[in-house]
Amino acid sequence: MFSSRAPIFIKNCNAYSFSNINSTLKLLILLSAVLSLSACQTYDLKQQWPPEMPERQLFVSGYLMKRNLSSVSDEQIEYHLGWVKKFYQGTTLYPNGWLRASSRYINSIQNTDLRKQVSDRMVDLGVDIANEWAQENGVRKINSTNIATWGSAMRTAATRNEQLEFLKKVEKDVQSLVSGELLSKSIDYDRYFTDESFDDF
């Protein structure tokens, strides 16, 4: 009798073990799929950074440096980067973002060497302005009025073929604003051109 029951016991144990193994495997597969999906989503978020903009890390580093931090939450940095994107791409109300405005400005230059020089400097200037402007209102030292002023003055500089000269002035002012040597209220159109009407670029 014992021998006749033993196979049944063993059979039941095997069925129980295989059932547990199958359940465990299913759970592991499910967890693996969830983790893979999460990793893909994180990867996709990084891949969504617009290729026409400067590298994402430039703005992350700029944010941390401004606050003397070594790290920051994902929510905080993504909020900052959202404003950086608005600066470059524009918004519904202000469609002339830095990408469009700087492209028009650069294309107004006929000389190839000068165009290349201005183009390279515009990239660096854009990063400096964006990193400061995208900070919170109580922190930033460059505001939207400053950017609107520069955009209008860019049009005059392009018309006068003074693209590089104007660019150098703005570079200096941006450095002075960020360092606190210059107040944002000091930036107006007459600072760059006193005999031209104010216009949007």
C-alpha positions in Angstrom: 0.0 0.0 0.0 2.8 2.3 0.8 4.4 1.7 -2.5 1.1 2.4 -4.3 0.6 5.7 -2.5 4.2 6.9 -2.8 3.9 7.7 -6.5 0.7 9.6 -5.9 2.5 11.7 -3.2 5.5 12.3 -5.4 3.2 13.1 -8.3 1.3 15.6 -6.2 4.5 17.2 -4.9 5.9 17.5 -8.4 2.6 19.1 -9.6 2.8 21.5 -6.7 6.5 22.3 -7.4 5.9 22.9 -11.1 2.9 25.0 -10.3 5.0 27.2 -8.0 7.8 27.4 -10.5 5.4 28.4 -13.3 3.9 31.1 -11.1 7.4 32.4 -10.1 8.5 32.4 -13.7 5.4 34.4 -14.7 6.0 36.9 -11.9 9.7 37.3 -12.9 8.7 37.8 -16.6 6.1 40.4 -15.6 8.6 42.2 -13.4 11.2 42.1 -16.1 8.7 43.5 -18.6 7.8 46.3 -16.2 11.4 47.2 -15.6 12.2 47.1 -19.3 9.3 49.4 -20.1 10.4 51.8 -17.4 14.0 51.8 -18.8 12.6 52.4 -22.3 10.5 55.3 -21.1 13.5 56.9 -19.4 15.6 56.3 -22.5 12.8 57.8 -24.7 12.6 60.9 -22.5 16.3 61.5 -23.1 15.9 60.9 -26.8 13.1 63.5 -26.9 15.6 66.3 -26.4 15.4 68.4 -29.6 18.4 67.6 -31.8 18.6 71.2 -33.1 19.2 72.5 -29.6 22.6 72.5 -27.7 23.3 69.4 -25.6 20.9 68.8 -22.7 23.7 68.4 -20.2 24.8 72.1 -20.7 21.6 73.2 -19.2 21.6 70.6 -16.4 25.1 71.7 -15.4 24.2 75.3 -15.7 21.2 74.8 -13.3 23.4 73.0 -10.8 26.2 75.5 -10.9 23.8 78.4 -10.4 22.6 76.9 -7.2 25.9 75.3 -6.1 24.3 71.9 -6.1 25.7 68.5 -7.0 22.4 66.9 -7.8 18.7 67.8 -8.1 15.4 66.0 -8.4 14.1 64.9 -11.8 11.1 67.1 -11.3 13.1 70.2 -10.7 15.5 69.8 -13.6 12.7 68.8 -16.0 10.8 72.0 -15.1 13.9 74.0 -15.8 14.5 72.2 -19.1 10.9 72.9 -20.1 11.6 76.6 -20.0 14.9 76.2 -21.8 12.9 74.5 -24.6 10.5 77.4 -24.7 13.4 79.8 -25.0 14.7 78.0 -28.0 11.5 76.9 -29.7 9.2 79.8 -28.8 5.6 79.5 -27.7 2.2 80.1 -29.2 2.2 83.7 -28.0 5.9 84.2 -28.8 6.8 82.0 -31.8 10.2 83.6 -32.5 12.3 81.5 -30.2 16.1 81.7 -30.2 16.5 79.1 -32.9 14.4 81.0 -35.4 15.6 84.4 -34.5 19.3 83.5 -34.5 18.9 81.6 -37.8 17.5 84.7 -39.5 20.2 86.8 -37.9 23.0 84.6 -39.1 21.5 84.3 -42.6 21.5 88.1 -42.9 25.3 87.9 -43.1 26.8 87.6 -46.6 30.5 87.0 -45.7 31.0 83.2 -45.1 33.8 83.6 -42.5 31.9 86.2 -40.6 28.7 84.1 -40.7 30.5 81.1 -39.2 32.0 83.3 -36.5 28.7 84.8 -35.6 27.0 81.4 -35.7 29.4 79.9 -33.2 29.1 82.8 -30.9 25.3 82.8 -31.1 25.2 79.2 -29.9 27.3 80.0 -26.8 25.3 83.2 -26.2 22.0 81.3 -26.4 23.2 78.8 -23.8 24.2 81.6 -21.4 20.9 83.4 -21.8 18.7 80.3 -21.6 20.4 79.0 -18.5 19.8 82.3 -16.7 16.3 83.1 -18.1 15.0 79.6 -17.4 15.6 80.0 -13.6 12.8 80.8 -11.3 11.6 84.5 -11.1 13.2 85.1 -7.8 16.6 83.8 -9.0 17.1 84.8 -12.6 18.8 88.0 -13.6 17.7 88.0 -17.2 13.9 88.5 -17.8 11.6 88.2 -20.8 11.7 92.0 -21.4 15.5 91.8 -21.8 15.1 89.0 -24.4 12.4 91.0 -26.3 14.8 94.0 -26.4 17.6 92.0 -27.8 15.4 90.5 -30.4 14.3 93.9 -31.6 17.8 95.2 -31.6 19.0 92.2 -33.6 16.8 93.3 -36.5 18.4 96.7 -36.5 21.9 95.2 -36.3 21.1 92.9 -39.3 19.8 95.9 -41.3 22.9 97.9 -40.6 25.3 94.9 -41.1 26.6 95.3 -37.6 25.9 91.7 -36.5 29.2 91.0 -34.9 29.5 94.4 -33.2 26.0 94.0 -31.7 26.7 90.5 -30.6 29.8 91.5 -28.7 27.7 94.1 -26.8 25.1 91.6 -25.8 27.7 89.0 -24.8 29.2 91.6 -22.4 25.9 92.6 -21.0 24.8 89.0 -20.4 28.0 88.4 -18.5 27.4 91.5 -16.4 23.8 90.6 -15.8 24.6 87.1 -14.6 27.4 88.3 -12.4 25.2 91.0 -10.9 27.2 93.9 -12.1 24.3 95.1 -14.3 20.6 95.2 -13.5 18.0 93.9 -15.9 16.2 97.2 -15.9 19.4 98.7 -17.5 18.7 96.8 -20.7 16.7 98.8 -23.2 16.7 99.4 -26.9 18.5 102.7 -26.7 21.4 101.0 -25.0 22.3 99.6 -28.4 20.6 101.9 -31.0 19.3 105.3 -30.2 18.2 106.5 -33.6 16.0 103.5 -34.6 12.4 102.7 -33.8 11.6 99.7 -31.6 10.5 96.6 -33.5 10.2 92.9 -33.1 12.7 90.6 -34.8 
